[in-house]
Amino acid sequence: MQSSNAPASPNFFTQEVADGYDRRNSALAPVSDCLHFLVRLVLADLPDDARVLCVGVGTGAEILSLATAYPGWSFVGVDPSEEMLAIARRRLTQAGVMHRCELLHGYAADAPPNGFDAAVALLVAHFIKRDDRQAFYCAIHDRLKPGGVLVSAEISGDPDAPDFPAMLEDWKRIQSLMGATPDSLANLDRMMRDVLSVLAPGETEALWEACGFPRPIPFFQAFMIRGWHAAKE
């Protein structure tokens, strides 16, 4: 499915990558557990019957986290990878929450229009090309009810900032835990600059504001992973 919000590479999540996704990320469980914990707190004031959009739902980890904590919520998950959606569908079914979920093949702009109390996009935005990033955030904004909350976390940093080389060395520790090879670590700087669309925090915040969100509130940072939330006015 094509969309103006296509990721930097549509081939990132092949069947092989999808099958090993959770295994590779298991080493980062303390980070992801903390992120999910804070997301649950950010969204704690939603209605008991909240409808939540999960953009780039992947293998369903954020739905599993939220569905367990909030048994009255329902979810729509979108992802451009059929392989990842198949894994999410299996995991959600095994957890007994699939009846509260709808999974769609596509991007943020392919989700149903309006009506969501919240939207969650975790470690997704850096796969969206720089020129398409504002449209990505605006597509999410347009699908929220007034007062609906966007929660997003992405790899964020300024490659031209004086502290970026030191931040990159920290990020290499994360990549090593995920099984990165010496060659891939040596090419990490190029990957961050030329393959992923890694934006400086201020640039991301400005794009949110351009879509109509008030100034985003930072709520999470783990090395180069940063998270924000904001409510639609």
DONU-824829 format. One record per atom (N, C-alpha, C): residue in one letter; x, y, z; atom name. Coordinates in steps of 0.05 Angstrom, whole numbers, padded with zeros to 5 digits, m for minus. Example, Ala and Ser with C-alpha at 12.3 -4.5 7.8 and 13.67 -1.06 7.14 Angstrom:
// residues 2
<'a' <00264 m00114 00156> 'N'> <'a' <00246 m00090 00156> 'CA'> <'a' <00264 m00066 00156> 'C'> <'s' <00257 m00045 00142> 'N'> <'s' <00273 m00021 00143> 'CA'> <'s' <00258 00001 00157> 'C'> 
//
This chain:
// residues 233
<'m' <00017 m00024 00000> 'N'> <'m' <00000 00000 00000> 'CA'> <'m' <00017 00025 00000> 'C'> <'q' <00013 00043 m00018> 'N'> <'q' <00029 00066 m00020> 'CA'> <'q' <00017 00090 m00006> 'C'> <'s' <00033 00108 00004> 'N'> <'s' <00023 00131 00018> 'CA'> <'s' <00045 00152 00017> 'C'> <'s' <00036 00177 00021> 'N'> <'s' <00056 00199 00022> 'CA'> <'s' <00073 00197 00047> 'C'> <'n' <00064 00180 00066> 'N'> <'n' <00079 00177 00091> 'CA'> <'n' <00096 00152 00091> 'C'> <'a' <00106 00144 00068> 'N'> <'a' <00122 00119 00065> 'CA'> <'a' <00148 00122 00081> 'C'> <'p' <00158 00100 00093> 'N'> <'p' <00183 00101 00108> 'CA'> <'p' <00206 00105 00089> 'C'> <'a' <00229 00111 00101> 'N'> <'a' <00253 00115 00085> 'CA'> <'a' <00260 00092 00067> 'C'> <'s' <00254 00068 00076> 'N'> <'s' <00258 00044 00060> 'CA'> <'s' <00235 00025 00064> 'C'> <'p' <00220 00018 00044> 'N'> <'p' <00198 m00001 00048> 'CA'> <'p' <00207 m00029 00054> 'C'> <'n' <00233 m00035 00052> 'N'> <'n' <00243 m00062 00055> 'CA'> <'n' <00256 m00066 00082> 'C'> <'f' <00253 m00047 00101> 'N'> <'f' <00266 m00051 00127> 'CA'> <'f' <00255 m00075 00141> 'C'> <'f' <00229 m00080 00139> 'N'> <'f' <00217 m00101 00154> 'CA'> <'f' <00208 m00125 00137> 'C'> <'t' <00228 m00140 00128> 'N'> <'t' <00223 m00164 00113> 'CA'> <'t' <00214 m00186 00132> 'C'> <'q' <00207 m00209 00121> 'N'> <'q' <00198 m00231 00138> 'CA'> <'q' <00220 m00239 00158> 'C'> <'e' <00245 m00239 00149> 'N'> <'e' <00267 m00246 00166> 'CA'> <'e' <00270 m00226 00189> 'C'> <'v' <00268 m00200 00183> 'N'> <'v' <00270 m00180 00203> 'CA'> <'v' <00246 m00182 00222> 'C'> <'a' <00222 m00185 00211> 'N'> <'a' <00198 m00187 00228> 'CA'> <'a' <00200 m00211 00247> 'C'> <'d' <00209 m00233 00237> 'N'> <'d' <00211 m00257 00254> 'CA'> <'d' <00230 m00254 00277> 'C'> <'g' <00252 m00238 00273> 'N'> <'g' <00272 m00235 00294> 'CA'> <'g' <00270 m00209 00309> 'C'> <'y' <00249 m00193 00304> 'N'> <'y' <00247 m00167 00315> 'CA'> <'y' <00246 m00167 00346> 'C'> <'d' <00227 m00183 00357> 'N'> <'d' <00225 m00183 00386> 'CA'> <'d' <00249 m00196 00399> 'C'> <'r' <00261 m00215 00386> 'N'> <'r' <00285 m00228 00398> 'CA'> <'r' <00308 m00208 00400> 'C'> <'r' <00313 m00192 00378> 'N'> <'r' <00334 m00173 00379> 'CA'> <'r' <00329 m00151 00399> 'C'> <'n' <00304 m00143 00402> 'N'> <'n' <00298 m00122 00421> 'CA'> <'n' <00295 m00131 00450> 'C'> <'s' <00296 m00157 00455> 'N'> <'s' <00293 m00166 00482> 'CA'> <'s' <00315 m00156 00500> 'C'> <'a' <00339 m00151 00489> 'N'> <'a' <00361 m00141 00505> 'CA'> <'a' <00355 m00113 00516> 'C'> <'l' <00336 m00099 00503> 'N'> <'l' <00329 m00072 00511> 'CA'> <'l' <00304 m00071 00528> 'C'> <'a' <00296 m00093 00539> 'N'> <'a' <00271 m00095 00555> 'CA'> <'a' <00270 m00073 00577> 'C'> <'p' <00292 m00068 00592> 'N'> <'p' <00290 m00047 00612> 'CA'> <'p' <00282 m00020 00601> 'C'> <'v' <00292 m00013 00577> 'N'> <'v' <00285 00012 00564> 'CA'> <'v' <00256 00012 00555> 'C'> <'s' <00248 m00009 00540> 'N'> <'s' <00221 m00010 00530> 'CA'> <'s' <00201 m00012 00552> 'C'> <'d' <00207 m00027 00573> 'N'> <'d' <00189 m00028 00596> 'CA'> <'d' <00184 m00001 00609> 'C'> <'c' <00206 00014 00611> 'N'> <'c' <00203 00041 00623> 'CA'> <'c' <00187 00059 00604> 'C'> <'l' <00192 00058 00578> 'N'> <'l' <00177 00074 00559> 'CA'> <'l' <00147 00067 00560> 'C'> <'h' <00141 00041 00560> 'N'> <'h' <00113 00034 00561> 'CA'> <'h' <00100 00042 00587> 'C'> <'f' <00114 00040 00609> 'N'> <'f' <00104 00048 00635> 'CA'> <'f' <00097 00078 00635> 'C'> <'l' <00115 00094 00623> 'N'> <'l' <00109 00123 00623> 'CA'> <'l' <00087 00130 00603> 'C'> <'v' <00085 00115 00581> 'N'> <'v' <00063 00120 00562> 'CA'> <'v' <00036 00114 00577> 'C'> <'r' <00035 00093 00592> 'N'> <'r' <00011 00087 00607> 'CA'> <'r' <00003 00109 00626> 'C'> <'l' <00023 00121 00639> 'N'> <'l' <00018 00143 00657> 'CA'> <'l' <00008 00168 00642> 'C'> <'v' <00021 00174 00619> 'N'> <'v' <00013 00197 00603> 'CA'> <'v' <m00016 00195 00595> 'C'> <'l' <m00025 00171 00589> 'N'> <'l' <m00052 00166 00578> 'CA'> <'l' <m00072 00159 00600> 'C'> <'a' <m00065 00160 00625> 'N'> <'a' <m00081 00150 00647> 'CA'> <'a' <m00108 00164 00649> 'C'> <'d' <m00111 00188 00640> 'N'> <'d' <m00135 00203 00643> 'CA'> <'d' <m00155 00200 00619> 'C'> <'l' <m00148 00182 00601> 'N'> <'l' <m00167 00177 00578> 'CA'> <'l' <m00193 00164 00589> 'C'> <'p' <m00214 00166 00573> 'N'> <'p' <m00239 00153 00582> 'CA'> <'p' <m00236 00123 00585> 'C'> <'d' <m00254 00111 00600> 'N'> <'d' <m00253 00082 00604> 'CA'> <'d' <m00257 00066 00579> 'C'> <'d' <m00271 00079 00559> 'N'> <'d' <m00276 00066 00534> 'CA'> <'d' <m00260 00079 00511> 'C'> <'a' <m00236 00088 00517> 'N'> <'a' <m00219 00103 00498> 'CA'> <'a' <m00214 00086 00473> 'C'> <'r' <m00212 00100 00450> 'N'> <'r' <m00204 00088 00425> 'CA'> <'r' <m00177 00099 00418> 'C'> <'v' <m00158 00081 00414> 'N'> <'v' <m00130 00088 00411> 'CA'> <'v' <m00119 00079 00384> 'C'> <'l' <m00106 00097 00370> 'N'> <'l' <m00093 00091 00344> 'CA'> <'l' <m00063 00085 00350> 'C'> <'c' <m00054 00062 00340> 'N'> <'c' <m00026 00055 00343> 'CA'> <'c' <m00013 00055 00315> 'C'> <'v' <00004 00075 00311> 'N'> <'v' <00017 00079 00285> 'CA'> <'v' <00044 00064 00284> 'C'> <'g' <00048 00048 00263> 'N'> <'g' <00071 00031 00263> 'CA'> <'g' <00070 00010 00285> 'C'> <'v' <00048 m00004 00286> 'N'> <'v' <00042 m00021 00309> 'CA'> <'v' <00062 m00044 00312> 'C'> <'g' <00076 m00051 00290> 'N'> <'g' <00097 m00071 00292> 'CA'> <'g' <00086 m00098 00302> 'C'> <'t' <00098 m00109 00322> 'N'> <'t' <00089 m00135 00332> 'CA'> <'t' <00069 m00133 00355> 'C'> <'g' <00059 m00108 00359> 'N'> <'g' <00037 m00104 00378> 'CA'> <'g' <00044 m00099 00406> 'C'> <'a' <00069 m00092 00412> 'N'> <'a' <00078 m00089 00440> 'CA'> <'a' <00063 m00067 00454> 'C'> <'e' <00058 m00044 00441> 'N'> <'e' <00045 m00023 00456> 'CA'> <'e' <00016 m00029 00461> 'C'> <'i' <00003 m00043 00442> 'N'> <'i' <m00025 m00051 00447> 'CA'> <'i' <m00026 m00070 00470> 'C'> <'l' <m00008 m00090 00471> 'N'> <'l' <m00007 m00109 00494> 'CA'> <'l' <m00004 m00094 00520> 'C'> <'s' <00014 m00074 00521> 'N'> <'s' <00018 m00059 00545> 'CA'> <'s' <m00007 m00044 00554> 'C'> <'l' <m00019 m00030 00535> 'N'> <'l' <m00042 m00013 00542> 'CA'> <'l' <m00067 m00030 00546> 'C'> <'a' <m00071 m00051 00531> 'N'> <'a' <m00095 m00067 00533> 'CA'> <'a' <m00096 m00082 00560> 'C'> <'t' <m00073 m00090 00570> 'N'> <'t' <m00072 m00103 00596> 'CA'> <'t' <m00079 m00084 00619> 'C'> <'a' <m00069 m00059 00616> 'N'> <'a' <m00074 m00039 00638> 'CA'> <'a' <m00102 m00027 00636> 'C'> <'y' <m00114 m00025 00612> 'N'> <'y' <m00139 m00012 00609> 'CA'> <'y' <m00158 m00030 00593> 'C'> <'p' <m00173 m00047 00608> 'N'> <'p' <m00189 m00068 00594> 'CA'> <'p' <m00212 m00058 00578> 'C'> <'g' <m00220 m00032 00581> 'N'> <'g' <m00242 m00022 00566> 'CA'> <'g' <m00234 m00008 00540> 'C'> <'w' <m00208 m00005 00535> 'N'> <'w' <m00199 00009 00511> 'CA'> <'w' <m00200 m00009 00487> 'C'> <'s' <m00204 00004 00464> 'N'> <'s' <m00202 m00010 00438> 'CA'> <'s' <m00180 00003 00421> 'C'> <'f' <m00170 m00012 00401> 'N'> <'f' <m00146 m00003 00387> 'CA'> <'f' <m00149 m00008 00357> 'C'> <'v' <m00138 00011 00342> 'N'> <'v' <m00133 00007 00313> 'CA'> <'v' <m00103 00010 00309> 'C'> <'g' <m00091 m00011 00298> 'N'> <'g' <m00063 m00011 00292> 'CA'> <'g' <m00058 m00011 00262> 'C'> <'v' <m00040 00006 00253> 'N'> <'v' <m00032 00007 00225> 'CA'> <'v' <m00002 00002 00222> 'C'> <'d' <00005 m00012 00201> 'N'> <'d' <00033 m00017 00196> 'CA'> <'d' <00036 m00024 00166> 'C'> <'p' <00058 m00014 00154> 'N'> <'p' <00062 m00020 00125> 'CA'> <'p' <00073 m00048 00120> 'C'> <'s' <00080 m00063 00141> 'N'> <'s' <00092 m00089 00138> 'CA'> <'s' <00071 m00111 00144> 'C'> <'e' <00063 m00126 00124> 'N'> <'e' <00045 m00148 00128> 'CA'> <'e' <00057 m00169 00147> 'C'> <'e' <00084 m00172 00145> 'N'> <'e' <00097 m00192 00161> 'CA'> <'e' <00095 m00184 00191> 'C'> <'m' <00099 m00159 00197> 'N'> <'m' <00097 m00150 00225> 'CA'> <'m' <00068 m00152 00235> 'C'> <'l' <00049 m00145 00218> 'N'> <'l' <00021 m00147 00225> 'CA'> <'l' <00013 m00176 00232> 'C'> <'a' <00024 m00195 00217> 'N'> <'a' <00017 m00223 00222> 'CA'> <'a' <00027 m00231 00250> 'C'> <'i' <00051 m00222 00257> 'N'> <'i' <00061 m00228 00284> 'CA'> <'i' <00044 m00214 00305> 'C'> <'a' <00037 m00189 00301> 'N'> <'a' <00020 m00175 00320> 'CA'> <'a' <m00007 m00189 00323> 'C'> <'r' <m00019 m00197 00301> 'N'> <'r' <m00045 m00211 00303> 'CA'> <'r' <m00043 m00237 00319> 'C'> <'r' <m00021 m00251 00316> 'N'> <'r' <m00017 m00276 00331> 'CA'> <'r' <m00013 m00270 00361> 'C'> <'r' <00003 m00250 00367> 'N'> <'r' <00008 m00244 00395> 'CA'> <'r' <m00017 m00233 00409> 'C'> <'l' <m00032 m00216 00395> 'N'> <'l' <m00056 m00205 00407> 'CA'> <'l' <m00077 m00226 00411> 'C'> <'t' <m00079 m00245 00393> 'N'> <'t' <m00098 m00267 00395> 'CA'> <'t' <m00090 m00284 00419> 'C'> <'q' <m00064 m00291 00421> 'N'> <'q' <m00055 m00307 00444> 'CA'> <'q' <m00060 m00294 00471> 'C'> <'a' <m00058 m00267 00471> 'N'> <'a' <m00063 m00252 00496> 'CA'> <'a' <m00092 m00248 00502> 'C'> <'g' <m00110 m00256 00483> 'N'> <'g' <m00138 m00253 00488> 'CA'> <'g' <m00150 m00225 00485> 'C'> <'v' <m00136 m00208 00470> 'N'> <'v' <m00146 m00180 00466> 'CA'> <'v' <m00152 m00173 00437> 'C'> <'m' <m00149 m00193 00419> 'N'> <'m' <m00153 m00186 00391> 'CA'> <'m' <m00182 m00177 00385> 'C'> <'h' <m00201 m00185 00402> 'N'> <'h' <m00229 m00176 00397> 'CA'> <'h' <m00232 m00146 00402> 'C'> <'r' <m00212 m00133 00414> 'N'> <'r' <m00213 m00104 00419> 'CA'> <'r' <m00195 m00089 00398> 'C'> <'c' <m00185 m00103 00379> 'N'> <'c' <m00165 m00092 00360> 'CA'> <'c' <m00174 m00095 00331> 'C'> <'e' <m00166 m00075 00316> 'N'> <'e' <m00168 m00076 00286> 'CA'> <'e' <m00140 m00070 00275> 'C'> <'l' <m00129 m00088 00259> 'N'> <'l' <m00103 m00084 00247> 'CA'> <'l' <m00105 m00078 00217> 'C'> <'l' <m00093 m00057 00208> 'N'> <'l' <m00095 m00048 00181> 'CA'> <'l' <m00067 m00046 00168> 'C'> <'h' <m00065 m00054 00143> 'N'> <'h' <m00041 m00052 00128> 'CA'> <'h' <m00039 m00024 00116> 'C'> <'g' <m00020 m00008 00125> 'N'> <'g' <m00018 00019 00114> 'CA'> <'g' <m00002 00037 00133> 'C'> <'y' <m00007 00063 00129> 'N'> <'y' <00008 00084 00143> 'CA'> <'y' <m00012 00101 00158> 'C'> <'a' <m00001 00122 00172> 'N'> <'a' <m00019 00139 00188> 'CA'> <'a' <m00042 00151 00172> 'C'> <'a' <m00036 00159 00147> 'N'> <'a' <m00057 00171 00131> 'CA'> <'a' <m00078 00151 00122> 'C'> <'d' <m00073 00125 00125> 'N'> <'d' <m00093 00105 00118> 'CA'> <'d' <m00111 00097 00141> 'C'> <'a' <m00106 00107 00164> 'N'> <'a' <m00123 00101 00187> 'CA'> <'a' <m00150 00114 00184> 'C'> <'p' <m00170 00104 00198> 'N'> <'p' <m00197 00117 00197> 'CA'> <'p' <m00195 00146 00205> 'C'> <'p' <m00211 00164 00193> 'N'> <'p' <m00209 00192 00200> 'CA'> <'p' <m00223 00198 00226> 'C'> <'n' <m00210 00215 00242> 'N'> <'n' <m00220 00225 00268> 'CA'> <'n' <m00231 00204 00287> 'C'> <'g' <m00238 00213 00310> 'N'> <'g' <m00251 00195 00329> 'CA'> <'g' <m00233 00182 00349> 'C'> <'f' <m00207 00187 00349> 'N'> <'f' <m00189 00174 00367> 'CA'> <'f' <m00184 00191 00392> 'C'> <'d' <m00184 00178 00415> 'N'> <'d' <m00178 00193 00440> 'CA'> <'d' <m00147 00196 00444> 'C'> <'a' <m00132 00179 00431> 'N'> <'a' <m00103 00181 00433> 'CA'> <'a' <m00090 00166 00409> 'C'> <'a' <m00066 00174 00403> 'N'> <'a' <m00050 00160 00383> 'CA'> <'a' <m00022 00155 00394> 'C'> <'v' <m00011 00132 00389> 'N'> <'v' <00015 00124 00399> 'CA'> <'v' <00032 00116 00375> 'C'> <'a' <00057 00128 00373> 'N'> <'a' <00076 00121 00352> 'CA'> <'a' <00103 00118 00365> 'C'> <'l' <00111 00093 00371> 'N'> <'l' <00136 00088 00386> 'CA'> <'l' <00157 00077 00367> 'C'> <'l' <00179 00092 00365> 'N'> <'l' <00202 00084 00348> 'CA'> <'l' <00193 00080 00319> 'C'> <'v' <00178 00099 00309> 'N'> <'v' <00167 00098 00282> 'CA'> <'v' <00177 00122 00265> 'C'> <'a' <00175 00146 00277> 'N'> <'a' <00178 00170 00261> 'CA'> <'a' <00205 00172 00246> 'C'> <'h' <00226 00161 00258> 'N'> <'h' <00252 00163 00245> 'CA'> <'h' <00254 00147 00219> 'C'> <'f' <00234 00130 00214> 'N'> <'f' <00233 00116 00188> 'CA'> <'f' <00218 00132 00167> 'C'> <'i' <00207 00155 00174> 'N'> <'i' <00192 00172 00155> 'CA'> <'i' <00211 00192 00144> 'C'> <'k' <00212 00194 00118> 'N'> <'k' <00230 00213 00104> 'CA'> <'k' <00225 00241 00115> 'C'> <'r' <00247 00257 00116> 'N'> <'r' <00246 00284 00127> 'CA'> <'r' <00224 00300 00113> 'C'> <'d' <00223 00298 00087> 'N'> <'d' <00203 00315 00072> 'CA'> <'d' <00174 00306 00077> 'C'> <'d' <00171 00282 00087> 'N'> <'d' <00144 00271 00093> 'CA'> <'d' <00137 00273 00123> 'C'> <'r' <00156 00282 00139> 'N'> <'r' <00151 00279 00168> 'CA'> <'r' <00128 00297 00178> 'C'> <'q' <00126 00322 00168> 'N'> <'q' <00104 00338 00177> 'CA'> <'q' <00077 00326 00169> 'C'> <'a' <00075 00316 00145> 'N'> <'a' <00050 00303 00136> 'CA'> <'a' <00044 00279 00154> 'C'> <'f' <00064 00264 00163> 'N'> <'f' <00060 00242 00181> 'CA'> <'f' <00047 00251 00207> 'C'> <'y' <00059 00272 00220> 'N'> <'y' <00048 00282 00245> 'CA'> <'y' <00020 00294 00241> 'C'> <'c' <00016 00308 00218> 'N'> <'c' <m00010 00321 00213> 'CA'> <'c' <m00031 00300 00208> 'C'> <'a' <m00024 00278 00195> 'N'> <'a' <m00044 00256 00191> 'CA'> <'a' <m00053 00245 00218> 'C'> <'i' <m00035 00243 00237> 'N'> <'i' <m00043 00233 00263> 'CA'> <'i' <m00060 00254 00277> 'C'> <'h' <m00052 00280 00276> 'N'> <'h' <m00067 00302 00288> 'CA'> <'h' <m00096 00302 00279> 'C'> <'d' <m00099 00298 00253> 'N'> <'d' <m00126 00300 00241> 'CA'> <'d' <m00144 00277 00249> 'C'> <'r' <m00133 00255 00259> 'N'> <'r' <m00148 00232 00267> 'CA'> <'r' <m00155 00232 00297> 'C'> <'l' <m00146 00252 00311> 'N'> <'l' <m00152 00254 00340> 'CA'> <'l' <m00177 00272 00345> 'C'> <'k' <m00192 00265 00365> 'N'> <'k' <m00213 00282 00375> 'CA'> <'k' <m00201 00307 00387> 'C'> <'p' <m00215 00329 00389> 'N'> <'p' <m00205 00352 00405> 'CA'> <'p' <m00198 00342 00433> 'C'> <'g' <m00175 00349 00442> 'N'> <'g' <m00165 00339 00468> 'CA'> <'g' <m00151 00312 00466> 'C'> <'g' <m00152 00299 00443> 'N'> <'g' <m00138 00274 00439> 'CA'> <'g' <m00108 00278 00441> 'C'> <'v' <m00094 00257 00451> 'N'> <'v' <m00066 00259 00458> 'CA'> <'v' <m00049 00243 00438> 'C'> <'l' <m00028 00255 00428> 'N'> <'l' <m00007 00241 00413> 'CA'> <'l' <00016 00235 00432> 'C'> <'v' <00025 00210 00432> 'N'> <'v' <00049 00202 00447> 'CA'> <'v' <00068 00190 00426> 'C'> <'s' <00092 00201 00424> 'N'> <'s' <00111 00191 00404> 'CA'> <'s' <00138 00190 00415> 'C'> <'a' <00154 00169 00408> 'N'> <'a' <00182 00167 00415> 'CA'> <'a' <00197 00160 00389> 'C'> <'e' <00220 00172 00386> 'N'> <'e' <00236 00167 00361> 'CA'> <'e' <00265 00171 00367> 'C'> <'i' <00282 00161 00350> 'N'> <'i' <00310 00167 00351> 'CA'> <'i' <00313 00196 00343> 'C'> <'s' <00326 00212 00360> 'N'> <'s' <00328 00241 00355> 'CA'> <'s' <00355 00251 00364> 'C'> <'g' <00366 00268 00347> 'N'> <'g' <00392 00281 00352> 'CA'> <'g' <00400 00299 00330> 'C'> <'d' <00418 00317 00335> 'N'> <'d' <00428 00335 00314> 'CA'> <'d' <00455 00326 00305> 'C'> <'p' <00458 00314 00281> 'N'> <'p' <00483 00304 00272> 'CA'> <'p' <00505 00325 00270> 'C'> <'d' <00498 00350 00270> 'N'> <'d' <00518 00371 00267> 'CA'> <'d' <00524 00384 00294> 'C'> <'a' <00512 00375 00315> 'N'> <'a' <00517 00386 00342> 'CA'> <'a' <00544 00377 00353> 'C'> <'p' <00557 00393 00369> 'N'> <'p' <00583 00385 00380> 'CA'> <'p' <00582 00359 00397> 'C'> <'d' <00559 00354 00410> 'N'> <'d' <00558 00330 00427> 'CA'> <'d' <00549 00305 00412> 'C'> <'f' <00543 00307 00386> 'N'> <'f' <00533 00284 00371> 'CA'> <'f' <00553 00261 00371> 'C'> <'p' <00578 00265 00367> 'N'> <'p' <00597 00242 00367> 'CA'> <'p' <00596 00226 00392> 'C'> <'a' <00594 00240 00415> 'N'> <'a' <00592 00226 00441> 'CA'> <'a' <00566 00211 00444> 'C'> <'m' <00544 00224 00434> 'N'> <'m' <00518 00211 00435> 'CA'> <'m' <00518 00186 00417> 'C'> <'l' <00532 00188 00395> 'N'> <'l' <00533 00165 00376> 'CA'> <'l' <00548 00141 00389> 'C'> <'e' <00569 00147 00405> 'N'> <'e' <00583 00126 00419> 'CA'> <'e' <00565 00112 00439> 'C'> <'d' <00548 00128 00453> 'N'> <'d' <00528 00116 00471> 'CA'> <'d' <00509 00098 00455> 'C'> <'w' <00501 00108 00432> 'N'> <'w' <00481 00093 00416> 'CA'> <'w' <00493 00067 00405> 'C'> <'k' <00519 00067 00401> 'N'> <'k' <00532 00042 00392> 'CA'> <'k' <00530 00021 00414> 'C'> <'r' <00529 00028 00439> 'N'> <'r' <00525 00009 00461> 'CA'> <'r' <00498 m00005 00458> 'C'> <'i' <00478 00011 00451> 'N'> <'i' <00451 00000 00447> 'CA'> <'i' <00451 m00019 00423> 'C'> <'q' <00464 m00010 00401> 'N'> <'q' <00464 m00027 00377> 'CA'> <'q' <00480 m00053 00382> 'C'> <'s' <00501 m00052 00398> 'N'> <'s' <00516 m00076 00405> 'CA'> <'s' <00499 m00096 00420> 'C'> <'l' <00482 m00086 00438> 'N'> <'l' <00464 m00104 00453> 'CA'> <'l' <00444 m00118 00434> 'C'> <'m' <00438 m00105 00411> 'N'> <'m' <00419 m00116 00392> 'CA'> <'m' <00433 m00133 00371> 'C'> <'g' <00459 m00138 00374> 'N'> <'g' <00473 m00156 00356> 'CA'> <'g' <00487 m00142 00333> 'C'> <'a' <00492 m00116 00334> 'N'> <'a' <00505 m00103 00312> 'CA'> <'a' <00533 m00114 00307> 'C'> <'t' <00541 m00115 00282> 'N'> <'t' <00568 m00124 00275> 'CA'> <'t' <00587 m00101 00275> 'C'> <'p' <00614 m00107 00276> 'N'> <'p' <00633 m00085 00275> 'CA'> <'p' <00629 m00067 00250> 'C'> <'d' <00623 m00079 00228> 'N'> <'d' <00618 m00063 00203> 'CA'> <'d' <00595 m00045 00206> 'C'> <'s' <00573 m00055 00217> 'N'> <'s' <00549 m00038 00220> 'CA'> <'s' <00554 m00016 00240> 'C'> <'l' <00569 m00021 00261> 'N'> <'l' <00576 00000 00280> 'CA'> <'l' <00593 00021 00267> 'C'> <'a' <00612 00013 00250> 'N'> <'a' <00629 00032 00237> 'CA'> <'a' <00613 00050 00218> 'C'> <'n' <00591 00040 00207> 'N'> <'n' <00574 00055 00189> 'CA'> <'n' <00550 00068 00202> 'C'> <'l' <00550 00068 00229> 'N'> <'l' <00526 00078 00242> 'CA'> <'l' <00521 00108 00237> 'C'> <'d' <00543 00123 00236> 'N'> <'d' <00540 00152 00231> 'CA'> <'d' <00527 00157 00204> 'C'> <'r' <00536 00142 00184> 'N'> <'r' <00524 00145 00157> 'CA'> <'r' <00495 00136 00157> 'C'> <'m' <00489 00115 00171> 'N'> <'m' <00461 00105 00173> 'CA'> <'m' <00443 00127 00185> 'C'> <'m' <00453 00139 00207> 'N'> <'m' <00436 00159 00220> 'CA'> <'m' <00432 00183 00203> 'C'> <'r' <00452 00191 00187> 'N'> <'r' <00450 00214 00170> 'CA'> <'r' <00435 00209 00144> 'C'> <'d' <00440 00186 00131> 'N'> <'d' <00432 00182 00103> 'CA'> <'d' <00410 00162 00099> 'C'> <'v' <00405 00144 00118> 'N'> <'v' <00385 00124 00115> 'CA'> <'v' <00361 00130 00132> 'C'> <'l' <00365 00132 00158> 'N'> <'l' <00343 00141 00175> 'CA'> <'l' <00340 00171 00173> 'C'> <'s' <00317 00180 00180> 'N'> <'s' <00312 00209 00181> 'CA'> <'s' <00312 00219 00210> 'C'> <'v' <00336 00222 00221> 'N'> <'v' <00339 00230 00249> 'CA'> <'v' <00339 00260 00250> 'C'> <'l' <00320 00272 00265> 'N'> <'l' <00317 00300 00267> 'CA'> <'l' <00326 00310 00295> 'C'> <'a' <00335 00334 00297> 'N'> <'a' <00341 00346 00323> 'CA'> <'a' <00315 00350 00338> 'C'> <'p' <00316 00348 00365> 'N'> <'p' <00291 00351 00381> 'CA'> <'p' <00275 00376 00374> 'C'> <'g' <00289 00399 00371> 'N'> <'g' <00275 00423 00365> 'CA'> <'g' <00260 00423 00339> 'C'> <'e' <00272 00409 00319> 'N'> <'e' <00259 00406 00293> 'CA'> <'e' <00234 00389 00295> 'C'> <'t' <00235 00368 00310> 'N'> <'t' <00211 00351 00314> 'CA'> <'t' <00189 00367 00328> 'C'> <'e' <00196 00382 00349> 'N'> <'e' <00177 00398 00364> 'CA'> <'e' <00164 00419 00346> 'C'> <'a' <00180 00431 00328> 'N'> <'a' <00169 00451 00310> 'CA'> <'a' <00149 00439 00290> 'C'> <'l' <00155 00415 00281> 'N'> <'l' <00136 00401 00263> 'CA'> <'l' <00110 00395 00277> 'C'> <'w' <00111 00387 00302> 'N'> <'w' <00086 00382 00317> 'CA'> <'w' <00070 00408 00318> 'C'> <'e' <00083 00430 00325> 'N'> <'e' <00069 00455 00328> 'CA'> <'e' <00057 00464 00301> 'C'> <'a' <00071 00459 00279> 'N'> <'a' <00061 00466 00253> 'CA'> <'a' <00036 00451 00246> 'C'> <'c' <00032 00427 00258> 'N'> <'c' <00008 00411 00253> 'CA'> <'c' <m00015 00419 00271> 'C'> <'g' <m00010 00437 00290> 'N'> <'g' <m00032 00446 00307> 'CA'> <'g' <m00031 00437 00336> 'C'> <'f' <m00010 00421 00343> 'N'> <'f' <m00007 00414 00371> 'CA'> <'f' <00006 00437 00386> 'C'> <'p' <m00001 00442 00411> 'N'> <'p' <00014 00461 00427> 'CA'> <'p' <00042 00449 00432> 'C'> <'r' <00059 00465 00444> 'N'> <'r' <00087 00456 00447> 'CA'> <'r' <00088 00429 00460> 'C'> <'p' <00101 00409 00447> 'N'> <'p' <00103 00382 00458> 'CA'> <'p' <00118 00381 00485> 'C'> <'i' <00109 00363 00501> 'N'> <'i' <00121 00359 00528> 'CA'> <'i' <00140 00335 00527> 'C'> <'p' <00166 00340 00532> 'N'> <'p' <00184 00317 00534> 'CA'> <'p' <00178 00300 00558> 'C'> <'f' <00177 00274 00555> 'N'> <'f' <00172 00256 00578> 'CA'> <'f' <00191 00233 00580> 'C'> <'f' <00209 00229 00560> 'N'> <'f' <00226 00205 00561> 'CA'> <'f' <00251 00211 00545> 'C'> <'q' <00274 00201 00556> 'N'> <'q' <00298 00200 00540> 'CA'> <'q' <00315 00177 00550> 'C'> <'a' <00325 00161 00531> 'N'> <'a' <00343 00139 00536> 'CA'> <'a' <00364 00140 00514> 'C'> <'f' <00387 00151 00520> 'N'> <'f' <00407 00157 00499> 'CA'> <'f' <00394 00173 00477> 'C'> <'m' <00392 00163 00453> 'N'> <'m' <00381 00179 00431> 'CA'> <'m' <00351 00174 00426> 'C'> <'i' <00338 00159 00443> 'N'> <'i' <00309 00156 00441> 'CA'> <'i' <00296 00177 00458> 'C'> <'r' <00280 00194 00445> 'N'> <'r' <00266 00215 00459> 'CA'> <'r' <00236 00212 00455> 'C'> <'g' <00221 00220 00475> 'N'> <'g' <00192 00218 00473> 'CA'> <'g' <00179 00244 00481> 'C'> <'w' <00156 00250 00468> 'N'> <'w' <00140 00273 00473> 'CA'> <'w' <00111 00266 00474> 'C'> <'h' <00095 00283 00487> 'N'> <'h' <00066 00281 00484> 'CA'> <'h' <00054 00309 00482> 'C'> <'a' <00030 00310 00469> 'N'> <'a' <00016 00335 00467> 'CA'> <'a' <m00013 00329 00461> 'C'> <'a' <m00031 00346 00470> 'N'> <'a' <m00060 00343 00465> 'CA'> <'a' <m00069 00362 00443> 'C'> <'k' <m00086 00352 00426> 'N'> <'k' <m00098 00368 00405> 'CA'> <'k' <m00117 00389 00417> 'C'> <'e' <m00114 00413 00408> 'N'> <'e' <m00131 00435 00418> 'CA'> <'e' <m00158 00434 00405> 'C'> 
//
